[in-house]
Amino acid sequence: MGEQPKVVIHYSPKKQRMTNTPTHIVYHVKDIGTPGETETPRAIWTKVGVAWQHNDTKGLNIVLEMVPLNGRLVVRTAVQEGSQSEAPREAQ
């Protein structure tokens, strides 16, 4: 019988480090009013969860406290305390 390939596992504590502080905030955005009614479209932004960016920066782990049925989800970079306002000013 043929030999099984040898599996080598490398563990790097540096790469496995994860903080409890989320890197992103998840918002539910619901547009209100009829487009064209005002110059600036209005929307209601509600924080519905948080996210952590993967170490390779190619994805996110998202934890939602609720799942909206309408509108859209927007993921924004979390800001540090004491800097600019956490809530975004305009819908994207």
N, C-alpha and C positions, 0 to 999 in steps of 0.2 A: 504494500500500500504506500501511496505518496505521503510525504511529510506535510504537516499542517504549516502554513506560513506563520512566522513568528510575529506576534503583535507587540509593539513597543509603545507604551503610553508615557508621554512626557507631561509632567505637571509643573506649572509655573505659578506659584502663589501670587506673583505680581499681576498676572493676567486675569486671575480668578477673583480679584478684588471687586466688590460691589458696595456702593454706598446705599444708605437708606433714603437719601434725599433724591427725589425724582429729578430727572434732567428735563422733562417736558410736562406740560399741563394739557389735558384734553378738554375741549369745550364743545358743547352742543350749540350750534348757531341756527337760530330760526329767524328768517327774514319776515319783517312785518311791513305792512303797507303795500301798495301797488307800485311796481317799478314805474318811474316816470312821474309819480305823484309829487315827489320832492327831488331837489337836486342831488341830495346825498341819500343813498339807500340806507334804511334803518334795519337793525337786527338786534335780537336779544341773545347775549352770550351767557351761557350757564356752564360753570365748571362741573364736569361729570366724571373726571378721572385723572390719572397721572400715568406717566410713562418713563421708562428707563432706557437709555440708548445702549445698544450692544457695544462691546469693546471694539469690534471691527467697524463701528459706525454705519453698518449697512442695514440696520433694523432696529426695532423697538419692542420692548415688552410693555404691553398696555394693560392697565387695570382700570376697569370702569365701575363706578358706583351705581350707575343706571344705564340703560340702553334706550336711547331716544327712538321714537317711531317715525319721526319726520325731521326735516331740516338736514343738517350735515354735521359731521364731526371735524373739528379743526385741532391739530396738534401744534402747540407753540412751545418754543424753548422757555424753560422756567427762568425767571429772573431772580437775582439775589436780593435778599431783604435789604431795604434801604435804597435800592436803585429805582428805576422807572416802575410805573404802575404795572401790576401783573396782568390786568385785563386789557386786551387789545382795543384800539380805538375804532378800527374799521374792519368790515368783513373783507375777506380776500377771495 
